Amino acid sequence: MKIGILLKMARKEAGLTQEQLARKLNAKKTAISRIENHAEDIKLSTLEKFAQALDKTLTITVT
């Protein structure tokens, strides 16, 4: 599954709109949309911030 889809699902599970999440991250709604729709090349630090804003823990597994 693509990371953008997972991030979108996590945001919706948290009951947040893109606008609300953007405010929590001190970002623009367009940035959240871009991450959710085109997150093929996303920084780990951005993923960590996204997870923290959603009260989630970021776990990465390489298999």
PQR file of N, CA, C, O and H, with PARSE charges and radii, in Angstrom:
ATOM      1  N   MET A   1       0.852  -1.177   0.000 -0.4000 1.5000
ATOM      2  CA  MET A   1       0.000   0.000   0.000 -0.0000 2.0000
ATOM      3  C   MET A   1       0.894   1.235   0.000  0.5500 1.7000
ATOM      4  O   MET A   1       1.934   1.257   0.658 -0.5500 1.4000
ATOM      5  N   LYS A   2       0.492   2.237  -0.723 -0.4000 1.5000
ATOM      6  CA  LYS A   2       1.278   3.463  -0.801 -0.0000 2.0000
ATOM      7  C   LYS A   2       1.186   4.249   0.498  0.5500 1.7000
ATOM      8  O   LYS A   2       0.155   4.257   1.169 -0.5500 1.4000
ATOM      9  H   LYS A   2      -0.353   2.220  -1.258  0.4000 1.0000
ATOM     10  N   ILE A   3       2.283   4.906   0.834 -0.4000 1.5000
ATOM     11  CA  ILE A   3       2.360   5.638   2.092 -0.0000 2.0000
ATOM     12  C   ILE A   3       1.320   6.757   2.165  0.5500 1.7000
ATOM     13  O   ILE A   3       0.764   7.009   3.235 -0.5500 1.4000
ATOM     14  H   ILE A   3       3.121   4.899   0.289  0.4000 1.0000
ATOM     15  N   GLY A   4       1.054   7.421   1.065 -0.4000 1.5000
ATOM     16  CA  GLY A   4       0.066   8.494   1.053 -0.0000 2.0000
ATOM     17  C   GLY A   4      -1.321   8.000   1.447  0.5500 1.7000
ATOM     18  O   GLY A   4      -2.050   8.685   2.165 -0.5500 1.4000
ATOM     19  H   GLY A   4       1.506   7.217   0.196  0.4000 1.0000
ATOM     20  N   ILE A   5      -1.677   6.821   0.979 -0.4000 1.5000
ATOM     21  CA  ILE A   5      -2.974   6.235   1.310 -0.0000 2.0000
ATOM     22  C   ILE A   5      -3.026   5.916   2.804  0.5500 1.7000
ATOM     23  O   ILE A   5      -4.039   6.158   3.461 -0.5500 1.4000
ATOM     24  H   ILE A   5      -1.085   6.265   0.396  0.4000 1.0000
ATOM     25  N   LEU A   6      -1.938   5.377   3.333 -0.4000 1.5000
ATOM     26  CA  LEU A   6      -1.886   5.079   4.771 -0.0000 2.0000
ATOM     27  C   LEU A   6      -2.010   6.353   5.604  0.5500 1.7000
ATOM     28  O   LEU A   6      -2.703   6.367   6.622 -0.5500 1.4000
ATOM     29  H   LEU A   6      -1.115   5.180   2.799  0.4000 1.0000
ATOM     30  N   LEU A   7      -1.349   7.405   5.180 -0.4000 1.5000
ATOM     31  CA  LEU A   7      -1.419   8.673   5.904 -0.0000 2.0000
ATOM     32  C   LEU A   7      -2.832   9.260   5.863  0.5500 1.7000
ATOM     33  O   LEU A   7      -3.327   9.783   6.862 -0.5500 1.4000
ATOM     34  H   LEU A   7      -0.787   7.394   4.354  0.4000 1.0000
ATOM     35  N   LYS A   8      -3.460   9.168   4.719 -0.4000 1.5000
ATOM     36  CA  LYS A   8      -4.837   9.660   4.579 -0.0000 2.0000
ATOM     37  C   LYS A   8      -5.780   8.865   5.480  0.5500 1.7000
ATOM     38  O   LYS A   8      -6.642   9.436   6.147 -0.5500 1.4000
ATOM     39  H   LYS A   8      -3.059   8.743   3.907  0.4000 1.0000
ATOM     40  N   MET A   9      -5.608   7.540   5.493 -0.4000 1.5000
ATOM     41  CA  MET A   9      -6.448   6.694   6.343 -0.0000 2.0000
ATOM     42  C   MET A   9      -6.244   7.040   7.820  0.5500 1.7000
ATOM     43  O   MET A   9      -7.206   7.097   8.586 -0.5500 1.4000
ATOM     44  H   MET A   9      -4.908   7.076   4.950  0.4000 1.0000
ATOM     45  N   ALA A  10      -5.001   7.270   8.213 -0.4000 1.5000
ATOM     46  CA  ALA A  10      -4.708   7.610   9.605 -0.0000 2.0000
ATOM     47  C   ALA A  10      -5.327   8.958   9.978  0.5500 1.7000
ATOM     48  O   ALA A  10      -5.849   9.121  11.081 -0.5500 1.4000
ATOM     49  H   ALA A  10      -4.220   7.224   7.590  0.4000 1.0000
ATOM     50  N   ARG A  11      -5.268   9.919   9.057 -0.4000 1.5000
ATOM     51  CA  ARG A  11      -5.868  11.236   9.309 -0.0000 2.0000
ATOM     52  C   ARG A  11      -7.376  11.118   9.491  0.5500 1.7000
ATOM     53  O   ARG A  11      -7.950  11.700  10.411 -0.5500 1.4000
ATOM     54  H   ARG A  11      -4.844   9.787   8.161  0.4000 1.0000
ATOM     55  N   LYS A  12      -8.003  10.364   8.608 -0.4000 1.5000
ATOM     56  CA  LYS A  12      -9.452  10.193   8.702 -0.0000 2.0000
ATOM     57  C   LYS A  12      -9.837   9.429   9.963  0.5500 1.7000
ATOM     58  O   LYS A  12     -10.845   9.740  10.597 -0.5500 1.4000
ATOM     59  H   LYS A  12      -7.536   9.891   7.860  0.4000 1.0000
ATOM     60  N   GLU A  13      -9.032   8.424  10.328 -0.4000 1.5000
ATOM     61  CA  GLU A  13      -9.279   7.661  11.548 -0.0000 2.0000
ATOM     62  C   GLU A  13      -9.204   8.572  12.782  0.5500 1.7000
ATOM     63  O   GLU A  13      -9.918   8.371  13.764 -0.5500 1.4000
ATOM     64  H   GLU A  13      -8.213   8.171   9.813  0.4000 1.0000
ATOM     65  N   ALA A  14      -8.333   9.565  12.707 -0.4000 1.5000
ATOM     66  CA  ALA A  14      -8.187  10.524  13.808 -0.0000 2.0000
ATOM     67  C   ALA A  14      -9.306  11.568  13.793  0.5500 1.7000
ATOM     68  O   ALA A  14      -9.406  12.389  14.705 -0.5500 1.4000
ATOM     69  H   ALA A  14      -7.753   9.728  11.909  0.4000 1.0000
ATOM     70  N   GLY A  15     -10.141  11.533  12.762 -0.4000 1.5000
ATOM     71  CA  GLY A  15     -11.269  12.463  12.676 -0.0000 2.0000
ATOM     72  C   GLY A  15     -10.867  13.876  12.292  0.5500 1.7000
ATOM     73  O   GLY A  15     -11.545  14.839  12.648 -0.5500 1.4000
ATOM     74  H   GLY A  15     -10.060  10.865  12.022  0.4000 1.0000
ATOM     75  N   LEU A  16      -9.763  13.998  11.564 -0.4000 1.5000
ATOM     76  CA  LEU A  16      -9.281  15.323  11.174 -0.0000 2.0000
ATOM     77  C   LEU A  16      -9.459  15.567   9.686  0.5500 1.7000
ATOM     78  O   LEU A  16      -9.332  14.650   8.874 -0.5500 1.4000
ATOM     79  H   LEU A  16      -9.212  13.216  11.275  0.4000 1.0000
ATOM     80  N   THR A  17      -9.754  16.805   9.339 -0.4000 1.5000
ATOM     81  CA  THR A  17      -9.745  17.206   7.939 -0.0000 2.0000
ATOM     82  C   THR A  17      -8.316  17.573   7.568  0.5500 1.7000
ATOM     83  O   THR A  17      -7.455  17.701   8.438 -0.5500 1.4000
ATOM     84  H   THR A  17      -9.858  17.549   9.998  0.4000 1.0000
ATOM     85  N   GLN A  18      -8.069  17.739   6.284 -0.4000 1.5000
ATOM     86  CA  GLN A  18      -6.736  18.184   5.858 -0.0000 2.0000
ATOM     87  C   GLN A  18      -6.426  19.552   6.463  0.5500 1.7000
ATOM     88  O   GLN A  18      -5.295  19.802   6.879 -0.5500 1.4000
ATOM     89  H   GLN A  18      -8.769  17.635   5.577  0.4000 1.0000
ATOM     90  N   GLU A  19      -7.398  20.417   6.513 -0.4000 1.5000
ATOM     91  CA  GLU A  19      -7.216  21.758   7.076 -0.0000 2.0000
ATOM     92  C   GLU A  19      -6.833  21.683   8.560  0.5500 1.7000
ATOM     93  O   GLU A  19      -5.919  22.380   9.003 -0.5500 1.4000
ATOM     94  H   GLU A  19      -8.317  20.214   6.175  0.4000 1.0000
ATOM     95  N   GLN A  20      -7.520  20.854   9.307 -0.4000 1.5000
ATOM     96  CA  GLN A  20      -7.221  20.713  10.743 -0.0000 2.0000
ATOM     97  C   GLN A  20      -5.821  20.161  10.964  0.5500 1.7000
ATOM     98  O   GLN A  20      -5.091  20.639  11.832 -0.5500 1.4000
ATOM     99  H   GLN A  20      -8.262  20.288   8.947  0.4000 1.0000
ATOM    100  N   LEU A  21      -5.446  19.155  10.181 -0.4000 1.5000
ATOM    101  CA  LEU A  21      -4.111  18.586  10.298 -0.0000 2.0000
ATOM    102  C   LEU A  21      -3.054  19.614   9.908  0.5500 1.7000
ATOM    103  O   LEU A  21      -2.006  19.710  10.547 -0.5500 1.4000
ATOM    104  H   LEU A  21      -6.040  18.766   9.475  0.4000 1.0000
ATOM    105  N   ALA A  22      -3.330  20.366   8.875 -0.4000 1.5000
ATOM    106  CA  ALA A  22      -2.395  21.404   8.440 -0.0000 2.0000
ATOM    107  C   ALA A  22      -2.140  22.405   9.564  0.5500 1.7000
ATOM    108  O   ALA A  22      -1.002  22.821   9.782 -0.5500 1.4000
ATOM    109  H   ALA A  22      -4.181  20.287   8.356  0.4000 1.0000
ATOM    110  N   ARG A  23      -3.195  22.791  10.273 -0.4000 1.5000
ATOM    111  CA  ARG A  23      -3.026  23.723  11.389 -0.0000 2.0000
ATOM    112  C   ARG A  23      -2.148  23.123  12.481  0.5500 1.7000
ATOM    113  O   ARG A  23      -1.302  23.812  13.052 -0.5500 1.4000
ATOM    114  H   ARG A  23      -4.119  22.454  10.096  0.4000 1.0000
ATOM    115  N   LYS A  24      -2.350  21.833  12.771 -0.4000 1.5000
ATOM    116  CA  LYS A  24      -1.545  21.159  13.795 -0.0000 2.0000
ATOM    117  C   LYS A  24      -0.070  21.104  13.394  0.5500 1.7000
ATOM    118  O   LYS A  24       0.814  21.144  14.249 -0.5500 1.4000
ATOM    119  H   LYS A  24      -3.037  21.274  12.307  0.4000 1.0000
ATOM    120  N   LEU A  25       0.184  21.012  12.104 -0.4000 1.5000
ATOM    121  CA  LEU A  25       1.546  20.906  11.603 -0.0000 2.0000
ATOM    122  C   LEU A  25       2.134  22.253  11.199  0.5500 1.7000
ATOM    123  O   LEU A  25       3.277  22.330  10.748 -0.5500 1.4000
ATOM    124  H   LEU A  25      -0.534  20.980  11.409  0.4000 1.0000
ATOM    125  N   ASN A  26       1.348  23.313  11.364 -0.4000 1.5000
ATOM    126  CA  ASN A  26       1.771  24.644  10.933 -0.0000 2.0000
ATOM    127  C   ASN A  26       2.151  24.616   9.451  0.5500 1.7000
ATOM    128  O   ASN A  26       3.207  25.104   9.046 -0.5500 1.4000
ATOM    129  H   ASN A  26       0.419  23.251  11.731  0.4000 1.0000
ATOM    130  N   ALA A  27       1.258  24.030   8.663 -0.4000 1.5000
ATOM    131  CA  ALA A  27       1.474  23.877   7.225 -0.0000 2.0000
ATOM    132  C   ALA A  27       0.213  24.331   6.489  0.5500 1.7000
ATOM    133  O   ALA A  27      -0.776  24.720   7.110 -0.5500 1.4000
ATOM    134  H   ALA A  27       0.401  23.633   8.991  0.4000 1.0000
ATOM    135  N   LYS A  28       0.263  24.276   5.176 -0.4000 1.5000
ATOM    136  CA  LYS A  28      -0.900  24.613   4.358 -0.0000 2.0000
ATOM    137  C   LYS A  28      -1.652  23.337   3.988  0.5500 1.7000
ATOM    138  O   LYS A  28      -1.070  22.256   3.907 -0.5500 1.4000
ATOM    139  H   LYS A  28       1.067  23.960   4.672  0.4000 1.0000
ATOM    140  N   LYS A  29      -2.947  23.484   3.767 -0.4000 1.5000
ATOM    141  CA  LYS A  29      -3.781  22.352   3.375 -0.0000 2.0000
ATOM    142  C   LYS A  29      -3.242  21.711   2.092  0.5500 1.7000
ATOM    143  O   LYS A  29      -3.286  20.491   1.936 -0.5500 1.4000
ATOM    144  H   LYS A  29      -3.420  24.362   3.833  0.4000 1.0000
ATOM    145  N   THR A  30      -2.738  22.533   1.186 -0.4000 1.5000
ATOM    146  CA  THR A  30      -2.209  21.992  -0.070 -0.0000 2.0000
ATOM    147  C   THR A  30      -1.010  21.071   0.174  0.5500 1.7000
ATOM    148  O   THR A  30      -0.797  20.115  -0.572 -0.5500 1.4000
ATOM    149  H   THR A  30      -2.701  23.524   1.313  0.4000 1.0000
ATOM    150  N   ALA A  31      -0.227  21.360   1.222 -0.4000 1.5000
ATOM    151  CA  ALA A  31       0.910  20.491   1.549 -0.0000 2.0000
ATOM    152  C   ALA A  31       0.417  19.126   2.018  0.5500 1.7000
ATOM    153  O   ALA A  31       0.991  18.099   1.657 -0.5500 1.4000
ATOM    154  H   ALA A  31      -0.399  22.136   1.828  0.4000 1.0000
ATOM    155  N   ILE A  32      -0.645  19.116   2.820 -0.4000 1.5000
ATOM    156  CA  ILE A  32      -1.212  17.840   3.290 -0.0000 2.0000
ATOM    157  C   ILE A  32      -1.752  17.051   2.109  0.5500 1.7000
ATOM    158  O   ILE A  32      -1.527  15.845   2.011 -0.5500 1.4000
ATOM    159  H   ILE A  32      -1.111  19.951   3.112  0.4000 1.0000
ATOM    160  N   SER A  33      -2.451  17.716   1.226 -0.4000 1.5000
ATOM    161  CA  SER A  33      -2.993  17.063   0.038 -0.0000 2.0000
ATOM    162  C   SER A  33      -1.874  16.472  -0.815  0.5500 1.7000
ATOM    163  O   SER A  33      -1.980  15.344  -1.296 -0.5500 1.4000
ATOM    164  H   SER A  33      -2.634  18.696   1.306  0.4000 1.0000
ATOM    165  N   ARG A  34      -0.812  17.233  -0.996 -0.4000 1.5000
ATOM    166  CA  ARG A  34       0.320  16.770  -1.802 -0.0000 2.0000
ATOM    167  C   ARG A  34       0.964  15.532  -1.167  0.5500 1.7000
ATOM    168  O   ARG A  34       1.322  14.589  -1.873 -0.5500 1.4000
ATOM    169  H   ARG A  34      -0.725  18.150  -0.605  0.4000 1.0000
ATOM    170  N   ILE A  35       1.110  15.535   0.153 -0.4000 1.5000
ATOM    171  CA  ILE A  35       1.683  14.380   0.856 -0.0000 2.0000
ATOM    172  C   ILE A  35       0.793  13.154   0.675  0.5500 1.7000
ATOM    173  O   ILE A  35       1.281  12.064   0.374 -0.5500 1.4000
ATOM    174  H   ILE A  35       0.819  16.302   0.726  0.4000 1.0000
ATOM    175  N   GLU A  36      -0.508  13.336   0.858 -0.4000 1.5000
ATOM    176  CA  GLU A  36      -1.435  12.203   0.761 -0.0000 2.0000
ATOM    177  C   GLU A  36      -1.546  11.648  -0.655  0.5500 1.7000
ATOM    178  O   GLU A  36      -1.781  10.454  -0.840 -0.5500 1.4000
ATOM    179  H   GLU A  36      -0.904  14.221   1.102  0.4000 1.0000
ATOM    180  N   ASN A  37      -1.380  12.506  -1.645 -0.4000 1.5000
ATOM    181  CA  ASN A  37      -1.578  12.067  -3.030 -0.0000 2.0000
ATOM    182  C   ASN A  37      -0.288  11.768  -3.792  0.5500 1.7000
ATOM    183  O   ASN A  37      -0.315  11.084  -4.815 -0.5500 1.4000
ATOM    184  H   ASN A  37      -1.189  13.476  -1.495  0.4000 1.0000
ATOM    185  N   HIS A  38       0.844  12.281  -3.296 -0.4000 1.5000
ATOM    186  CA  HIS A  38       2.098  12.105  -4.030 -0.0000 2.0000
ATOM    187  C   HIS A  38       3.255  11.899  -3.068  0.5500 1.7000
ATOM    188  O   HIS A  38       4.270  12.586  -3.176 -0.5500 1.4000
ATOM    189  H   HIS A  38       0.866  12.837  -2.465  0.4000 1.0000
ATOM    190  N   ALA A  39       3.129  10.979  -2.140 -0.4000 1.5000
ATOM    191  CA  ALA A  39       4.132  10.807  -1.082 -0.0000 2.0000
ATOM    192  C   ALA A  39       5.208   9.788  -1.426  0.5500 1.7000
ATOM    193  O   ALA A  39       5.727   9.123  -0.530 -0.5500 1.4000
ATOM    194  H   ALA A  39       2.304  10.420  -2.053  0.4000 1.0000
ATOM    195  N   GLU A  40       5.553   9.648  -2.697 -0.4000 1.5000
ATOM    196  CA  GLU A  40       6.564   8.656  -3.065 -0.0000 2.0000
ATOM    197  C   GLU A  40       7.946   9.005  -2.510  0.5500 1.7000
ATOM    198  O   GLU A  40       8.741   8.115  -2.208 -0.5500 1.4000
ATOM    199  H   GLU A  40       5.132  10.188  -3.425  0.4000 1.0000
ATOM    200  N   ASP A  41       8.224  10.288  -2.380 -0.4000 1.5000
ATOM    201  CA  ASP A  41       9.542  10.730  -1.933 -0.0000 2.0000
ATOM    202  C   ASP A  41       9.373  11.661  -0.736  0.5500 1.7000
ATOM    203  O   ASP A  41       9.551  12.874  -0.855 -0.5500 1.4000
ATOM    204  H   ASP A  41       7.578  11.011  -2.625  0.4000 1.0000
ATOM    205  N   ILE A  42       9.031  11.093   0.410 -0.4000 1.5000
ATOM    206  CA  ILE A  42       8.746  11.882   1.605 -0.0000 2.0000
ATOM    207  C   ILE A  42       9.866  11.687   2.630  0.5500 1.7000
ATOM    208  O   ILE A  42      10.370  10.577   2.808 -0.5500 1.4000
ATOM    209  H   ILE A  42       8.886  10.109   0.506  0.4000 1.0000
ATOM    210  N   LYS A  43      10.240  12.755   3.288 -0.4000 1.5000
ATOM    211  CA  LYS A  43      11.296  12.687   4.299 -0.0000 2.0000
ATOM    212  C   LYS A  43      10.794  11.960   5.538  0.5500 1.7000
ATOM    213  O   LYS A  43       9.620  12.045   5.899 -0.5500 1.4000
ATOM    214  H   LYS A  43       9.831  13.656   3.144  0.4000 1.0000
ATOM    215  N   LEU A  44      11.706  11.247   6.178 -0.4000 1.5000
ATOM    216  CA  LEU A  44      11.370  10.557   7.414 -0.0000 2.0000
ATOM    217  C   LEU A  44      10.918  11.548   8.481  0.5500 1.7000
ATOM    218  O   LEU A  44       9.999  11.255   9.246 -0.5500 1.4000
ATOM    219  H   LEU A  44      12.659  11.177   5.885  0.4000 1.0000
ATOM    220  N   SER A  45      11.542  12.702   8.541 -0.4000 1.5000
ATOM    221  CA  SER A  45      11.158  13.718   9.529 -0.0000 2.0000
ATOM    222  C   SER A  45       9.725  14.198   9.304  0.5500 1.7000
ATOM    223  O   SER A  45       9.009  14.493  10.261 -0.5500 1.4000
ATOM    224  H   SER A  45      12.289  12.940   7.920  0.4000 1.0000
ATOM    225  N   THR A  46       9.312  14.274   8.055 -0.4000 1.5000
ATOM    226  CA  THR A  46       7.936  14.668   7.746 -0.0000 2.0000
ATOM    227  C   THR A  46       6.965  13.591   8.197  0.5500 1.7000
ATOM    228  O   THR A  46       5.902  13.898   8.737 -0.5500 1.4000
ATOM    229  H   THR A  46       9.894  14.034   7.278  0.4000 1.0000
ATOM    230  N   LEU A  47       7.324  12.322   7.979 -0.4000 1.5000
ATOM    231  CA  LEU A  47       6.487  11.215   8.435 -0.0000 2.0000
ATOM    232  C   LEU A  47       6.345  11.237   9.953  0.5500 1.7000
ATOM    233  O   LEU A  47       5.261  10.991  10.482 -0.5500 1.4000
ATOM    234  H   LEU A  47       8.187  12.073   7.540  0.4000 1.0000
ATOM    235  N   GLU A  48       7.436  11.532  10.649 -0.4000 1.5000
ATOM    236  CA  GLU A  48       7.397  11.597  12.112 -0.0000 2.0000
ATOM    237  C   GLU A  48       6.467  12.716  12.585  0.5500 1.7000
ATOM    238  O   GLU A  48       5.681  12.517  13.512 -0.5500 1.4000
ATOM    239  H   GLU A  48       8.316  11.732  10.218  0.4000 1.0000
ATOM    240  N   LYS A  49       6.551  13.872  11.963 -0.4000 1.5000
ATOM    241  CA  LYS A  49       5.682  14.997  12.331 -0.0000 2.0000
ATOM    242  C   LYS A  49       4.219  14.656  12.070  0.5500 1.7000
ATOM    243  O   LYS A  49       3.346  14.947  12.887 -0.5500 1.4000
ATOM    244  H   LYS A  49       7.190  14.033  11.211  0.4000 1.0000
ATOM    245  N   PHE A  50       3.966  14.042  10.933 -0.4000 1.5000
ATOM    246  CA  PHE A  50       2.612  13.641  10.554 -0.0000 2.0000
ATOM    247  C   PHE A  50       2.053  12.692  11.608  0.5500 1.7000
ATOM    248  O   PHE A  50       0.929  12.870  12.078 -0.5500 1.4000
ATOM    249  H   PHE A  50       4.675  13.806  10.269  0.4000 1.0000
ATOM    250  N   ALA A  51       2.844  11.679  11.978 -0.4000 1.5000
ATOM    251  CA  ALA A  51       2.417  10.688  12.971 -0.0000 2.0000
ATOM    252  C   ALA A  51       2.159  11.346  14.325  0.5500 1.7000
ATOM    253  O   ALA A  51       1.150  11.057  14.969 -0.5500 1.4000
ATOM    254  H   ALA A  51       3.757  11.535  11.596  0.4000 1.0000
ATOM    255  N   GLN A  52       3.045  12.214  14.757 -0.4000 1.5000
ATOM    256  CA  GLN A  52       2.876  12.898  16.045 -0.0000 2.0000
ATOM    257  C   GLN A  52       1.607  13.735  16.059  0.5500 1.7000
ATOM    258  O   GLN A  52       0.890  13.756  17.059 -0.5500 1.4000
ATOM    259  H   GLN A  52       3.864  12.449  14.234  0.4000 1.0000
ATOM    260  N   ALA A  53       1.324  14.420  14.967 -0.4000 1.5000
ATOM    261  CA  ALA A  53       0.128  15.257  14.892 -0.0000 2.0000
ATOM    262  C   ALA A  53      -1.146  14.421  14.990  0.5500 1.7000
ATOM    263  O   ALA A  53      -2.192  14.915  15.413 -0.5500 1.4000
ATOM    264  H   ALA A  53       1.907  14.404  14.155  0.4000 1.0000
ATOM    265  N   LEU A  54      -1.048  13.150  14.596 -0.4000 1.5000
ATOM    266  CA  LEU A  54      -2.193  12.239  14.645 -0.0000 2.0000
ATOM    267  C   LEU A  54      -2.188  11.381  15.909  0.5500 1.7000
ATOM    268  O   LEU A  54      -2.988  10.454  16.038 -0.5500 1.4000
ATOM    269  H   LEU A  54      -0.199  12.749  14.253  0.4000 1.0000
ATOM    270  N   ASP A  55      -1.288  11.692  16.837 -0.4000 1.5000
ATOM    271  CA  ASP A  55      -1.133  10.905  18.066 -0.0000 2.0000
ATOM    272  C   ASP A  55      -0.850   9.439  17.760  0.5500 1.7000
ATOM    273  O   ASP A  55      -1.379   8.538  18.411 -0.5500 1.4000
ATOM    274  H   ASP A  55      -0.638  12.445  16.732  0.4000 1.0000
ATOM    275  N   LYS A  56      -0.008   9.221  16.760 -0.4000 1.5000
ATOM    276  CA  LYS A  56       0.391   7.875  16.343 -0.0000 2.0000
ATOM    277  C   LYS A  56       1.890   7.701  16.545  0.5500 1.7000
ATOM    278  O   LYS A  56       2.618   8.676  16.734 -0.5500 1.4000
ATOM    279  H   LYS A  56       0.421   9.953  16.232  0.4000 1.0000
ATOM    280  N   THR A  57       2.341   6.462  16.505 -0.4000 1.5000
ATOM    281  CA  THR A  57       3.751   6.148  16.581 -0.0000 2.0000
ATOM    282  C   THR A  57       4.200   5.660  15.211  0.5500 1.7000
ATOM    283  O   THR A  57       3.553   4.806  14.605 -0.5500 1.4000
ATOM    284  H   THR A  57       1.750   5.670  16.351  0.4000 1.0000
ATOM    285  N   LEU A  58       5.295   6.200  14.733 -0.4000 1.5000
ATOM    286  CA  LEU A  58       5.841   5.774  13.444 -0.0000 2.0000
ATOM    287  C   LEU A  58       6.758   4.573  13.662  0.5500 1.7000
ATOM    288  O   LEU A  58       7.711   4.638  14.439 -0.5500 1.4000
ATOM    289  H   LEU A  58       5.821   6.893  15.225  0.4000 1.0000
ATOM    290  N   THR A  59       6.461   3.494  12.977 -0.4000 1.5000
ATOM    291  CA  THR A  59       7.276   2.291  13.047 -0.0000 2.0000
ATOM    292  C   THR A  59       7.640   1.886  11.631  0.5500 1.7000
ATOM    293  O   THR A  59       6.773   1.782  10.763 -0.5500 1.4000
ATOM    294  H   THR A  59       5.687   3.441  12.346  0.4000 1.0000
ATOM    295  N   ILE A  60       8.924   1.660  11.400 -0.4000 1.5000
ATOM    296  CA  ILE A  60       9.387   1.264  10.073 -0.0000 2.0000
ATOM    297  C   ILE A  60      10.018  -0.125  10.170  0.5500 1.7000
ATOM    298  O   ILE A  60      10.868  -0.380  11.024 -0.5500 1.4000
ATOM    299  H   ILE A  60       9.629   1.746  12.105  0.4000 1.0000
ATOM    300  N   THR A  61       9.589  -1.006   9.287 -0.4000 1.5000
ATOM    301  CA  THR A  61      10.102  -2.364   9.265 -0.0000 2.0000
ATOM    302  C   THR A  61      10.665  -2.656   7.880  0.5500 1.7000
ATOM    303  O   THR A  61      10.012  -2.402   6.868 -0.5500 1.4000
ATOM    304  H   THR A  61       8.899  -0.799   8.593  0.4000 1.0000
ATOM    305  N   VAL A  62      11.847  -3.176   7.845 -0.4000 1.5000
ATOM    306  CA  VAL A  62      12.447  -3.600   6.587 -0.0000 2.0000
ATOM    307  C   VAL A  62      12.512  -5.118   6.627  0.5500 1.7000
ATOM    308  O   VAL A  62      13.107  -5.699   7.535 -0.5500 1.4000
ATOM    309  H   VAL A  62      12.378  -3.383   8.667  0.4000 1.0000
ATOM    310  N   THR A  63      11.900  -5.753   5.643 -0.4000 1.5000
ATOM    311  CA  THR A  63      11.901  -7.215   5.605 -0.0000 2.0000
ATOM    312  C   THR A  63      12.471  -7.727   4.309  0.5500 1.7000
ATOM    313  O   THR A  63      12.548  -8.939   4.105 -0.5500 1.4000
ATOM    314  H   THR A  63      11.417  -5.281   4.906  0.4000 1.0000
TER
END
